[in-house]
């Protein structure tokens, strides 16, 4: 038998500029169809949930199925406001970058539910290991100042990190928000190690980490899964599958013939594939995983299906590699619109209240930005003193740094 020449498979996206994307590759499940297993389920028995899709909200805004959470409408209203605040913050910072007041920015447009709903499921003391698209974890809180976050973006004289971190790479110990790293996939191994330490100390705090679909191709992803499984670390491992790793389609990282959630099952970790644009589904899945971790039942891997509606960063032009109107055709819709529709459906929201809230949120963001500008922007050079480059490493500065400081004339 003639076998012919060998050839490689190079995955291609189903849509390119000028060609509408075929989203049938997502393999969606109807709202309410996915089963909800007990929290003590064996990881091998979550195999079907790694290929189906946990969804709660249908197109009419109804909450359906076993994953529909018993949650107070006021908490959902807070969640909606948090998503609106996050989107407004992103929009204003994008403008600031175009005005050259900050050097760089990364928004989470279309992905707001993943961070804000997850934040409601955690408890004080839990530690988050986020990427640069989970700013919603901070913006969902009332004790984190938008002015502080904006000052970090502008690296000005009130930047708590003194200009040492790239804009958007926040660090808030008091909020359980681990310093963001530009090196992808590091969050997983760090979170597993932190969770193991928590268990060793007999603590009750858990860890939660996020990476993107492209980062699953890194060795850190696989190393983290091995340690999490072997030691049953109290950790939640989130893979945000927003379909694109900069200009690389998610299939290049291995999402073509299987799911990213299925990798967790293969490593002996309970795994879920969840609609990341469904606030109720995100909250319910997060609560389920939190209960597993806190009950010494081990880690959970969750693949959130969403879409990166904006550019990867302000340095990216997505119209070069995908259809410009892709987000409008994404079948899982807009997380803000979907939660708003649900709240209206249950009589806890209205179009008028939504419009009023949007104006209030926009005003608060603009007011915060005006205050942050008073401490300096990239345009006026109000940056931390040069001497801060040499400080905060040693309690007593060693001779070689004192010598370098003197040479720098600082």
ABEGO torsion letter per residue (X at the ends): XBAEBBBBBBBBBABBBGBBBBAAAAGBBBBGABBBBBAABBAAAAAAAAABBBBABBAAGBBBEAABBBBBAAAAAAAAAAAAAAAAAAAAAAAAAAAGABABBBBABGAAAAAAAAAAABBBGBBBBBBAAAAAAAAABAABBAAAAAAAAAGBAABAAGGABBBGBBBBAAAGBBBBBABBGAAAAAAAAAAAAAAAAGBABBBBBBBBAAAAABAAAAAAAAAAAAAGBBBBBBBBBAGBBEABBAAAAGAAABBAAAAAAAAGBBBBBBBAABAAAAAAAAAAAAAAAAAGAEBBBBBBBBBBABBABAABBAAAABBAAAAAABAAEBAAAAAAAAAAAAGABBAAAAAAAAAAAAAAAAAAAAAAAAAEBAAAGBBBBAAAAABGABABBBAAAAAAAAAAGX
